[in-house]
Amino acid sequence: MIGCECSVCTSEDPRDNRYRSSLYLESTEAGAHQSTHIVIDVGPEFRLQAIRAHITQIDAILLTHAHADHLHGLDDIRPFTKERALPIYANRPTIEELRHRFRYLFKTTQEGGGKPKVAPQVCTAEPFRLGAFTIVPLPLFHGELPILGWQVWENRKSLTYVTDASHIPPQTLEKCTGTDCLVIGALRQRPHSTHFTFDQALELVATIKPRRAYITHLCHEHSHKEITEFFSEKRKGYLAGAGGFPETLTPAYDGLTLAM
């Protein structure tokens, strides 16, 4: 946090140095000799994240919602749109806000400097295909704001990405249940009106029963070490009781790489 000198903001643990939450997906099987590359959300640090992760290709962007910490790196997708407009998938309110906030992308301007070429696509809850991936939009609520989570399938394995949510409708929860990997946002331990807390995320993990679960979209009230210890103790309690809890339950961190 700008201007903050708390123990997390001044931590020497690199896992406490958190950019805005985002996810980069690369298919393991190449269709027509080319793999598929997708980004979920493009926050203000997207340029730095893409350089750090050596990203050289993006085929599509999936947006959860239009808040600045998930959208305001959009202009930096320009290098990926030289040959064609990049599809951007989101629900209708997010696409409408994108068109308003980045209206210069959709009108004729002078040459020089350039701007990204985008092709917004309004999504409902219907699955669709993107290269090697099958994509399932997941309607959620961020307070009263309707947003989307995303479920990505490849080779009969699924990764489910749910962030900035405070409520999962029953129909969506049913789609999430049994996913191979769950990435879920949980801001902190204290209650919040528009984000899950650690305990609320834990209850959802127990319901969804993923094989692996990772906690993301963390604020600076808790260090990576503290969050790891919290969920480790909770996991032990569940295993000693009902059982059936994920083999992995831990906070995510910038640069974490997962193989499905």
N, C-alpha and C positions, 0 to 999 in steps of 0.2 A: 504494500500500500504506500502511496506517495506520502512522504512526511512522517511515516510511522517508524518507531524505533523499538517495537516490541520484540520479544525473543524469537518469534518466527520470522519476522521481516529482516532481522539482523543475523539469522541463523547461518552457520557455515555449511550446513547440510545442503547439498545441491538439490535435493528432493523438496526442499522448502522454497525454492526459487520457482514460483508458479506463474506461467503465462496463462492467458484465457483458455478455457477448455475447448478442445478440438480433437478430431480423430481422422487419421489417414488410413485408407484401406487399399490394399493391393491384392489382386486375385492370385491364387497359387497355380491355377491352370490357365494357360493362354489360349483364348479362342481366336482362330484365324491368325495364329502366330503372334498375338499381341495380348498382353494382360490388361486387366481393367483397373483403373485408379480413381478413387473417389475420396472427396474430403467432406466431412460433416462439420459445418460451421467455419466461418472465416473471421475470426476476431481481430482486434487491433494489432496484435503481434503476428498476424499470419505471415507477413514477409519474413520475419526473423525465424519463425517456426519452419517455414518451407526451406529456407537456406540451411538451417541446422539439420534438417532431416534429409537433405539432398533430394528434394522432390523435383523431378524433371518432367512429370506428366500428370495431368488431371483430366479425366474424361467427363466428370460431372460433379456438382456440388449439391449436397443435401443440407437444408437449413432447418434448425429446430424452431427458431422464431427470430424476430427482427430486433431484439435488444442489441445495443451497441457492442456489448462484449461478445456477441456471436456473429456480427455482420460487418462491422466497420473496417475490416481488412479487404473488403470486396474489390476495391480499385487495384489491389496488388495481384489480382489474378491475371492481369494484362498479358504477361508473357505466355500464358497458356491459351490465349485466344487469338493468336496471330492468323491461324489457318481457318478457324471457324468459331461461331458463337458457342459459348460453353453453356450447356443446360444447367439450370438451377431449379431444384425441386423444393417446394414448400407448400404450406397450406395457403388459402386465399388471403387471409389478413397479412401474412408475412410478405407475399408477393406484392400486394397493394402498397405496403409500407416501403418495400424495396424500390418500387417504381417512383414513389414520392421522394424518398430520401436521396436516391441516386438518379434523379430524373435526367441529368445530363447524359446518362448512358443511352437514353432513348430518343434524343433529338439530334438534329444535324448541327455539328460544330465545325470550327475551322480545323484544318490540318495542323499537325505539329503537336507533340506531346503524347498524342494517342489516348485511347481509353479502352477499357475491356469491352469485348463483345459478349453479351449474355443473351440467353434464351430462357426466360422464366417459364416454369411449368407448374400449374396448380395441381396439387395432389389431394385426393380424398383418402380413404382408408384402403383403397384397392392396391394389391401388389402389382409391380411392374418389373420389367427386365432391364438391366444395365450391363451389357457385356456378359461377363461370366457370373454376375451376381443377380439374384432375385431380391428385390427391395420391397419391404413391407412397411408402409407408413403407420405410425402408432399414435393415434389421437390421445393427447394428455391435457392437463390443465396446470398452468403456472399462475397460481392464485386463480383469478377469474379469466385469465387470458388463455384461449385455446392454442396449443402449440403441438408440435410433432416430436415424437421419438422415432427411432429408425431401427428396423431389424433387417440384417443383411444375411442372406443365405448363400452358401457355396458348398457343393459336395455333401449335401445333407447335414451340414453344420451351420449353426446360426450364432451371430453376435447381435445382442440387443443393446441399444444405446438410449438411455433415458436420463436426461439432465434437465435442470431448472424446473422440475415438476413438483407439485404439491398434492396432486391427485391423479390416480390412474383409474379410468373407467373400467368396469367389469369386463367389457368386451375386449379392451386392450390388454388387461391383465391376463386374460385367457390366452391371448396370442403370445404373451411373454413367457408363460409357464413352460418350464423344461428346456429353455434355451441353453446352448452350450456355454456361452459366455455373456454375462450381464455387466455392463458398465453403467453405474447409476449415480446420479448427483446427490450429494448430501452435504449441505453447507457447513453444518456445525452441530454441536450438542444442544445448544439453546434453541427453543422454538423459533420458527420463522413463518411468516404468513404465506410465503410463495415458494418455499423450498422445503424439501424433506430434511429432517434432522437425521443424525446417526441412527437413533433408535427406530425411526420410521423406515429408513432404508433397510435396517436389519430385519424388520418385520416383513418387508417385501421380498427380501432375499429368501427368507424362510418359506414364503408362499410360492415364489417363482421356482425355487430349487434349481438354480443353474449349476453347471459343473464348476465354473469359476466365476467369481464376482469381484469387481474393482470399484472403489469409491472415488468419484471425481467431483469437480466444481467445488473445491474446498476453500474456505475463507482462511484468514490468517490468525484465527483464534486457537488453532491447534497445529502442532508440528507433525511432520510425517511420522516421527517416532511415536508420539503420543497416540495418533490415530491407529497406527499399526497395533500398538499394545491394546487399545480399546477393543478393536474388532477381533484380535486374537483371543482375548479373554471371553468375549461374547461367544465366539465360535466354539471354544472349549465347553462352555455351558450348554450349548445346543447339542453338541456331540454326546455329552454325558446324559442328556435327556432324550428327546425324541429322535435324535440322529438325522441322517439324510441331509446334512448341511454341506455346502460346497467344499471341495478339496482346497480351494484357494479363496480367501476373503481378506482383502488388503486394500489400502489406499493406492490409487494410481499416482504416477508422478510424470513430469515432463520427460519425454524421450522413451517412455516405457514401450517395448515392442512385444507383441503377442503373436503366436503362431496358432492357427486353428487346426 
